């Protein structure tokens, strides 16, 4: 059971690294003007925050199940 929590944490870290990379890639893109860059960065931030919130909710749902399994001796 604790492996599910570890997998969820790893997915969250990997996803955040992905969105960080996309954000910094868009930030350094010199082919777009200022307003379009700001719109793209805001869109990436929205996706990033949405991903992080979903990952946190999944972890919060898995954590009590794993703790209950550890205390009952099922793990």
C-alpha positions in Angstrom: 0.0 0.0 0.0 2.8 2.5 0.8 4.1 2.0 -2.7 1.0 3.7 -4.0 1.7 6.7 -2.0 5.3 6.7 -3.1 4.2 6.4 -6.8 1.8 9.3 -6.3 4.5 11.4 -4.8 6.9 10.6 -7.6 4.2 11.4 -10.2 3.7 14.8 -8.4 7.4 15.5 -8.5 7.8 14.5 -12.1 4.8 16.5 -13.1 6.1 19.6 -11.4 9.4 19.2 -13.1 7.6 18.9 -16.4 5.6 22.1 -15.8 8.6 23.9 -14.5 10.5 23.0 -17.7 7.6 24.1 -20.0 7.3 27.4 -18.0 11.0 28.2 -18.3 11.0 27.2 -22.0 8.2 29.6 -22.7 9.8 32.3 -20.6 12.9 32.2 -22.7 11.1 32.0 -26.1 12.3 35.0 -28.0 10.0 34.3 -31.0 6.9 35.7 -29.3 6.1 39.2 -28.1 5.5 40.3 -24.5 1.8 40.1 -24.4 1.6 36.6 -26.0 4.4 35.4 -23.7 2.5 36.6 -20.7 -0.7 34.9 -21.9 1.3 31.7 -22.5 3.0 31.9 -19.1 -0.4 32.5 -17.3 -1.9 29.5 -19.2 1.1 27.3 -18.2 0.7 28.4 -14.6 -3.0 27.5 -14.6 -2.2 24.0 -15.8 0.6 23.7 -13.4 -1.5 24.7 -10.4 -4.4 22.4 -11.6 -2.0 19.5 -11.9 -0.5 20.1 -8.4 -3.9 20.4 -6.8 -5.1 17.1 -8.3 -1.9 15.4 -7.2 -2.3 16.7 -3.7 -5.9 15.5 -3.5 -4.9 12.1 -4.7 -2.1 11.9 -2.1 -4.5 13.1 0.6 -7.0 10.3 -0.4 -4.3 7.6 -0.4 -2.5 8.6 2.8 -5.3 7.6 5.3 -5.8 4.3 3.5 -2.1 3.5 3.7 -2.0 4.6 7.3 -5.0 2.4 8.2 -3.4 -0.6 6.4 -0.1 -0.1 8.2 -1.8 0.0 11.6 -4.0 -3.0 10.9 -0.9 -5.1 9.8 -2.1 -5.6 6.2 1.0 -4.1 4.7 
